[in-house]
Amino acid sequence: QVQLVESGGGLVQAGGSLRPSCAASGSISSHNTMGWYRQTPGNTRELGASITSGGSTNYADSVKGRFAISRDNAKNTVYLQMNSLKPEDTAVYYCNARFVQGIRPYNYWGQGTQVTVSS
């Protein structure tokens, strides 16, 4: 089992910044992809940004140039630096970790952290 613990969400004014983090513990493979997804009421969960254990990143078009994802492999922790926040960034942000061990895929989610951007 893998546990993902998120912290660092909150309320911020438009144009501000937040830096949530997500720490993974348990039986997580050293070769994994971690990321942040976001979800608003009535909508599907969508990718914000992801990063592999090798450092390759992927961003949704809506956050490119404003968000930066990074990780500390020694701590199994991923960070999301969110700058120039907009009201439309308001959502619950979920940490995700996925990897394959043998032939079996694993996919884990954190409990979510609320990010609210006021106009």
Phi, psi and omega in degrees: 000149178236135176248136177242123181243118182261152173205160173103005173285186178152196182252133181214153177280156176305136183093349181276187183226152172218157179221079176290154177230161181218120180254129179258140176220162181104206187271066180261134178294147177291340176257100184212168172241129176241151184199176177238127174245159178224153185215134173248158183305131177083001182240161178282157177289132183234151180291135170261306179199152177219161180212136178275168177295340176274354176100001177286135184242158177216135182231146169291148180303327185292343182244354181302135180086348180243326181252148175222126180258141178213169181210157174242102185296327180296330181257359184050046183235138178241144182238150175231104176278115183248114180245164178049048184295145181240156177305328180287355172278353179299125183184172166270127181258127183246132173278144180226142173226132178221147180195170178240133173237119189068240177249005185261127176274146177234144182215120184234151180233147170279180184278347179096146176225134184281132171241123180236125180246117181268148182270000000 
